[in-house]
Amino acid sequence: GGILITPLLLYVFQFRIREAGATSLAALIILSGFGALFHLLAGHFDFSFLFPTIIGGAVGARYGTAIAQKTEDPLIIRALAIGIIALGALMLTQFFASSTFW
């Protein structure tokens, strides 16, 4: 997902941070739409998540865009790096804490 696409766009394809973020989000919207469609067709779609997800996405997009426009590129990259490291640490913690690991 975005934790792989954004750094790839930044460092391999030399995108600027705002272009990489926008491209990553566009890909996420398309892939999420298809994923939701396939879950709906398979009968696995949980409608209780639909409106909270739409509202959260709209609010996040509005305020995230406003914050990003006022933030310098190096700070955005640093925040992305911290987020990726935190997510990795959380995933490792959950992996090692799971009963299937031991």
C-alpha positions in Angstrom: 0.0 0.0 0.0 1.0 3.6 0.7 3.9 2.6 3.0 5.6 1.0 0.0 4.3 3.2 -2.9 5.2 6.6 -1.4 8.9 5.9 -0.6 9.2 4.1 -3.9 7.9 7.2 -5.8 10.1 9.5 -3.7 13.4 7.7 -3.9 13.3 5.6 -7.0 11.2 7.7 -9.4 12.3 11.1 -7.8 8.7 12.4 -7.3 8.3 15.5 -5.0 6.6 14.6 -1.7 3.3 16.2 -2.7 3.2 14.4 -6.0 4.1 11.1 -4.4 1.4 11.5 -1.8 -1.2 12.4 -4.3 -0.3 9.6 -6.6 -0.3 7.1 -3.7 -3.8 8.3 -2.6 -5.1 8.1 -6.2 -3.9 4.5 -6.4 -5.4 3.8 -2.9 -8.8 5.1 -4.0 -8.9 3.0 -7.1 -7.7 -0.2 -5.4 -10.0 0.3 -2.4 -13.0 0.8 -4.7 -12.3 -2.4 -6.5 -11.7 -4.2 -3.2 -15.0 -2.9 -1.8 -16.8 -4.0 -5.0 -15.4 -7.5 -4.9 -16.3 -7.9 -1.2 -19.8 -6.6 -2.0 -20.2 -9.1 -4.8 -18.9 -11.9 -2.6 -21.4 -11.0 0.2 -18.6 -10.0 2.7 -19.3 -6.2 2.7 -20.1 -4.8 6.2 -22.3 -1.7 5.6 -21.8 -0.6 9.2 -18.3 0.7 8.3 -19.5 2.6 5.2 -20.6 5.9 6.5 -18.0 6.3 9.2 -15.3 5.5 6.6 -16.7 8.1 4.1 -17.0 10.8 6.8 -13.5 10.1 8.2 -12.0 10.1 4.7 -13.7 13.4 3.8 -12.7 15.1 7.1 -9.2 13.7 6.9 -8.8 14.8 3.3 -10.0 18.3 4.0 -7.8 19.0 7.1 -4.9 16.9 5.8 -4.7 18.9 2.7 -4.8 22.2 4.6 -2.0 21.0 7.0 0.1 19.7 4.1 -0.1 23.0 2.2 1.3 24.8 5.2 4.0 22.2 6.0 7.5 22.1 4.5 8.5 19.1 2.5 11.2 17.8 4.9 8.8 17.7 7.8 6.2 15.8 5.7 8.9 13.2 4.8 10.0 13.0 8.4 6.4 12.4 9.6 6.0 9.7 6.9 9.2 8.0 8.1 8.0 8.1 11.7 4.6 6.7 10.7 6.2 3.9 8.8 8.6 3.0 11.7 5.7 3.1 14.2 3.5 0.9 12.0 6.4 -1.5 11.6 7.0 -1.6 15.3 3.3 -2.2 16.0 3.2 -5.1 13.4 6.3 -6.7 14.9 4.9 -6.4 18.4 1.6 -8.0 17.4 3.5 -10.7 15.5 5.8 -11.7 18.4 2.9 -11.4 20.8 0.7 -13.8 18.8 0.3 -17.3 20.1 1.0 -18.7 16.6 4.6 -17.4 16.6 5.7 -19.4 19.7 
